[in-house]
Amino acid sequence: MATKTALVTGASSGIGEATALRLKELGFTVYGAARRVERMTALADAGVKVLKMDVTDDASMVAGSEQIVAETGRIDVLVNNAGYGSYGALEDVPMDEAKYQFEVNIFGLARLTQLVLPHMRAQGDGYIVNVSSVGGKIWEPLGAWYHATKYAVEGLSNSLRVEVKPFGIKVVVIEPGAIATEWSAIAADGLVKTSGHTAYAEQARDSAAILNFTDGNPRLASPPSVVAKAIGRAVSRRRPRVRYAVGGGAKPVLLLLAVLPDRGFDAAVSWAFRFVGKRFGKDLPAPSAAD
């Protein structure tokens, strides 16, 4: 195992950081990639090799993948974890922001996968681990662009899994539920800025409240290490599961989705958002006449 190499994107915090540390514990030579290398001192101290990489910058992805192959001669595991959540009413989100959400969450993932696949094919082995979300299966108000990217990750992964199987390459999808990271607070802040003063202000209050309530509640949210351990199990097996739904509420939510018709799930989501919003949400200004 000590000769095997893993690349983890979005490694400066949260799931990416925990995953890089877990794979290092399992004996991999690990490269942790992110834009903010100054936040990866702890990883470097733990023996993880730090790479500056922006998944929206092709040159940085090419340079990073070439550096890994030059230094180790192989890439055995790619964990596509880099991503963020852009929330806001579809009507309110500028198209430039919507396109950037896809650039980070899907096109960067796809391009980096393109770059490592030739090396995995030559080895006759490899793991592509795509960190999706339960949001790739369910839906929620004011999350259209984010959920669209995660649905895309699911579809891309399904097709990729079949086409690379003849080369010995495994494709695994990780579907986290509520995880205690900075992700939700950032998403909630962006949501309020985008739709908190428009005709969708009441829904923005409710949506921001549930984002902060789930991932900010230690009884509901799981630590990033839960996801990291699932990834570690997947890449340690010759025949990993296709999907791993892990973390706070992931399996119950997917079960609810399986037993309810679409409109029933709509009703359940709407009720949950109103309940949490009224109890924990902050009052936002009413929309202006211009909105």
HUQUI-V571817 format. One record per residue. N is the residue number from 1. RES is the residue in three letters. PSI is psi in whole degrees, 0 to 359 (none if undefined). BURIAL is 1 if it has 24 or more other C-alpha atoms within 12 Angstrom, else 0. Layout:
N_RES_PSI_BURIAL / N_RES_PSI_BURIAL
//
This chain:
1_MET_332_0 / 2_ALA_339_0 / 3_THR_352_0 / 4_LYS_149_1 / 5_THR_138_1 / 6_ALA_142_1 / 7_LEU_125_1 / 8_VAL_121_1 / 9_THR_162_1 / 10_GLY_39_1 / 11_ALA_5_1 / 12_SER_350_1 / 13_SER_173_1 / 14_GLY_227_1 / 15_ILE_318_1 / 16_GLY_315_1 / 17_GLU_313_1 / 18_ALA_322_1 / 19_THR_317_1 / 20_ALA_317_1 / 21_LEU_320_1 / 22_ARG_316_1 / 23_LEU_327_1 / 24_LYS_318_1 / 25_GLU_327_0 / 26_LEU_357_1 / 27_GLY_3_0 / 28_PHE_150_1 / 29_THR_117_1 / 30_VAL_132_1 / 31_TYR_119_1 / 32_GLY_122_1 / 33_ALA_139_1 / 34_ALA_167_1 / 35_ARG_326_1 / 36_ARG_79_0 / 37_VAL_336_1 / 38_GLU_343_0 / 39_ARG_5_0 / 40_MET_25_1 / 41_THR_318_0 / 42_ALA_323_0 / 43_LEU_315_1 / 44_ALA_320_1 / 45_ASP_332_0 / 46_ALA_359_0 / 47_GLY_5_0 / 48_VAL_136_1 / 49_LYS_127_1 / 50_VAL_132_1 / 51_LEU_135_1 / 52_LYS_118_1 / 53_MET_136_1 / 54_ASP_119_1 / 55_VAL_0_1 / 56_THR_3_1 / 57_ASP_105_0 / 58_ASP_319_0 / 59_ALA_320_0 / 60_SER_327_0 / 61_MET_319_1 / 62_VAL_312_1 / 63_ALA_318_0 / 64_GLY_314_1 / 65_SER_322_1 / 66_GLU_323_0 / 67_GLN_316_1 / 68_ILE_314_1 / 69_VAL_321_1 / 70_ALA_324_0 / 71_GLU_329_0 / 72_THR_341_0 / 73_GLY_3_0 / 74_ARG_162_1 / 75_ILE_115_1 / 76_ASP_330_1 / 77_VAL_131_1 / 78_LEU_120_1 / 79_VAL_104_1 / 80_ASN_91_1 / 81_ASN_338_1 / 82_ALA_135_1 / 83_GLY_169_1 / 84_TYR_169_1 / 85_GLY_117_1 / 86_SER_111_1 / 87_TYR_154_1 / 88_GLY_157_1 / 89_ALA_141_1 / 90_LEU_321_1 / 91_GLU_332_0 / 92_ASP_333_1 / 93_VAL_122_1 / 94_PRO_147_0 / 95_MET_329_0 / 96_ASP_320_0 / 97_GLU_320_0 / 98_ALA_317_1 / 99_LYS_322_0 / 100_TYR_324_1 / 101_GLN_318_1 / 102_PHE_324_1 / 103_GLU_316_1 / 104_VAL_309_1 / 105_ASN_336_1 / 106_ILE_312_1 / 107_PHE_323_1 / 108_GLY_317_1 / 109_LEU_313_1 / 110_ALA_319_1 / 111_ARG_318_1 / 112_LEU_324_1 / 113_THR_317_1 / 114_GLN_320_0 / 115_LEU_328_1 / 116_VAL_339_1 / 117_LEU_318_1 / 118_PRO_324_0 / 119_HIS_320_1 / 120_MET_320_1 / 121_ARG_318_1 / 122_ALA_327_0 / 123_GLN_336_0 / 124_GLY_25_0 / 125_ASP_157_1 / 126_GLY_163_1 / 127_TYR_125_1 / 128_ILE_114_1 / 129_VAL_112_1 / 130_ASN_118_1 / 131_VAL_104_1 / 132_SER_237_1 / 133_SER_159_1 / 134_VAL_340_1 / 135_GLY_351_1 / 136_GLY_358_1 / 137_LYS_328_1 / 138_ILE_188_1 / 139_TRP_163_1 / 140_GLU_154_1 / 141_PRO_144_1 / 142_LEU_18_1 / 143_GLY_23_1 / 144_ALA_312_1 / 145_TRP_319_1 / 146_TYR_310_1 / 147_HIS_325_1 / 148_ALA_320_1 / 149_THR_323_1 / 150_LYS_326_1 / 151_TYR_322_1 / 152_ALA_320_1 / 153_VAL_319_1 / 154_GLU_313_1 / 155_GLY_316_0 / 156_LEU_315_1 / 157_SER_321_1 / 158_ASN_312_0 / 159_SER_316_0 / 160_LEU_321_1 / 161_ARG_319_1 / 162_VAL_320_0 / 163_GLU_337_0 / 164_VAL_355_1 / 165_LYS_320_1 / 166_PRO_343_0 / 167_PHE_6_0 / 168_GLY_12_1 / 169_ILE_132_1 / 170_LYS_140_1 / 171_VAL_125_1 / 172_VAL_137_1 / 173_VAL_129_1 / 174_ILE_128_1 / 175_GLU_83_1 / 176_PRO_149_1 / 177_GLY_228_1 / 178_ALA_121_1 / 179_ILE_136_1 / 180_ALA_85_1 / 181_THR_181_1 / 182_GLU_354_1 / 183_TRP_308_1 / 184_SER_320_1 / 185_ALA_320_1 / 186_ILE_317_0 / 187_ALA_319_1 / 188_ALA_319_1 / 189_ASP_316_1 / 190_GLY_323_1 / 191_LEU_313_1 / 192_VAL_321_1 / 193_LYS_325_1 / 194_THR_314_1 / 195_SER_5_1 / 196_GLY_349_1 / 197_HIS_25_1 / 198_THR_192_1 / 199_ALA_346_1 / 200_TYR_19_1 / 201_ALA_319_1 / 202_GLU_318_1 / 203_GLN_326_1 / 204_ALA_319_1 / 205_ARG_312_1 / 206_ASP_317_1 / 207_SER_317_1 / 208_ALA_321_1 / 209_ALA_317_1 / 210_ILE_328_1 / 211_LEU_314_1 / 212_ASN_325_1 / 213_PHE_315_1 / 214_THR_304_1 / 215_ASP_344_1 / 216_GLY_1_1 / 217_ASN_113_0 / 218_PRO_341_0 / 219_ARG_343_0 / 220_LEU_322_0 / 221_ALA_144_1 / 222_SER_155_1 / 223_PRO_156_1 / 224_PRO_335_1 / 225_SER_334_1 / 226_VAL_317_1 / 227_VAL_317_1 / 228_ALA_319_1 / 229_LYS_322_1 / 230_ALA_319_1 / 231_ILE_318_1 / 232_GLY_318_1 / 233_ARG_318_1 / 234_ALA_313_1 / 235_VAL_0_1 / 236_SER_358_1 / 237_ARG_142_0 / 238_ARG_331_0 / 239_ARG_78_0 / 240_PRO_162_1 / 241_ARG_157_0 / 242_VAL_321_1 / 243_ARG_147_1 / 244_TYR_108_1 / 245_ALA_114_1 / 246_VAL_160_1 / 247_GLY_174_1 / 248_GLY_118_1 / 249_GLY_359_1 / 250_ALA_306_1 / 251_LYS_317_0 / 252_PRO_321_0 / 253_VAL_318_1 / 254_LEU_327_1 / 255_LEU_317_0 / 256_LEU_318_0 / 257_LEU_322_1 / 258_ALA_328_0 / 259_VAL_342_0 / 260_LEU_145_0 / 261_PRO_165_0 / 262_ASP_314_0 / 263_ARG_331_0 / 264_GLY_320_0 / 265_PHE_322_0 / 266_ASP_312_0 / 267_ALA_319_0 / 268_ALA_317_0 / 269_VAL_314_1 / 270_SER_318_0 / 271_TRP_314_0 / 272_ALA_318_1 / 273_PHE_318_1 / 274_ARG_318_1 / 275_PHE_309_0 / 276_VAL_320_1 / 277_GLY_316_1 / 278_LYS_328_0 / 279_ARG_324_0 / 280_PHE_351_0 / 281_GLY_153_1 / 282_LYS_141_1 / 283_ASP_136_0 / 284_LEU_153_1 / 285_PRO_147_0 / 286_ALA_152_0 / 287_PRO_147_0 / 288_SER_168_0 / 289_ALA_327_0 / 290_ALA_333_0 / 291_ASP_none_0
//
